[in-house]
Amino acid sequence: MASKMKFDPRKLMEKAIAVMKQSINEPRTDKKASPLVGAVLVKPDGTVDTAFRGELRHGDHAEYTLLERKHRDERLDGAFLFATLEPCAPGARKHPKLACAERIVNARIAEVWVGIEDPDPRWTGRASGIWSRTA
């Protein structure tokens, strides 16, 4: 069970940072830079997988890539997720897109470790609010 797994959170966050550096800046009409984001998933069986922003398709968030593109058909109950940036919160994505925070809850991730909160004051800390209501 994931809660009994032994791992070094610092090393896993460092791994997320290393993966983050591979993020792909997607073409944007507003000329803003896309955030660099890396994510590490520690599955209940102890295996580890990673993803970065834009890894499989321009604009895809790292958490989306891990949960929906790489592990969509797997049970992730009890897994741990390390993300360099706070996952997007409900309301941050345009309908019908689901926020990464909601995807994390739906996947039944046991714990989420975040490097930094979303710097946008409209969304800062809102993702963690969704986890605390479901714990």
N, C-alpha and C positions, 0 to 999 in steps of 0.2 A: 504494500500500500504506500502511496506517495508520501504520506505524513511521516513514515518511518525511514524514508530515504535519507542518506547522508550525502550532503553535497556542500560545496563552498560557494555561498551566494556571491561573494566578491569575484571569484573566478568566472562564474557564469555571466555576471554583468560585464566583466572585462571581455568575455567572448562576444556578448551582444554589441559592445562598442566596436570591436574588431570587425564584426559583420556589418555594422552600420556604415563603415567607411566604404563599403561596396555599393551603397545606395545609388540609384540612377535618377538623375534630375530629369523629370519629364517635361516635355514642351508645354508651356503655359501661355495663355493669351495675356495674362496680367503681368507677365515678366518677373513675378516673384520666384525666389528659389524654393524648391520643395525641401521640406525638412529631411534630414538624414535620419533614418531610423533602422535599428537592428533589433531583432527579437530572438530569444532562445526558448525553446520548449523542452522541458524535462518531463517525459511521459511517465505514467505510473510504473512501467517496467524498468525505468531508469535510463532508457535511451534518450539521446539528446538530438534535437534538430534545430536548424536555424533558418532565418529568412531576413531579407532586407527590403527596403522600399524599392519597388519597381523590379524586383528580381525576376519575376515571370511575365509581368506585363506593366507597361508604363502606368504610373499612378496607383498601383495596388499597394496598400499598406502592408507593412511587414507582418502584423498580426493576422490580417486577412489571408495573406499568402500561407502562413503556417496552419491556420485553423481550417480554412475553406478550400485551399488549393492543394496542399500537401497531405492533410490529415482529415479530410472531410468525412470519410467513411470509418473512422476509428473512434472508439470510446476514449475520451480524455479525462474522465472523472478522476479527480485527485492529482492531475498534472500541475506543474508549476510553470509560470511564464515570466520571463525577464524581458523588459522592453526599455530601450534607452529613452524613449519619450512617452509620456502618458498617452495611452490609447485614446482615440477619438471618442467623445461622449455622445450620448443620445442627443439628437438635434443638430449635431455638427455636420452631418452628411445630408445630402439632398435625397428626398424620397425618390425611389424606393430603397435606397442603400441603407443597410443596417450598420450602426456604429460598431467599431471594434470592441468597445466595452460590452455591448450587448452580445456580440459573438462569443466573448470570453465567458460571460455568464451562461449562455446557452450550451457551451462546451463543458461546463461544470469544472472549470479550472479551479483548483484548490487555493492557490496563492498567486498573486501578481506582484512582482517587484518592478518598480519604475525608477529609472535613472533621474529624470527631471519631470516636473509637472509641465503641462501645456503652457507655453508662454503667452498665449492669447488669453487675456483676462475674461473673455466670454466663456471660456471652457476650462480654465484652471481648476483642478480638483474635482470636476464633475464626474469623471470616469470612476474615481475611487468611491464616490457616493453611491454609485450603482452596486458596487461589490459589497459595501457594508450593509446594504438593505437586503441582500440575498444570502448573506453568510449565516 
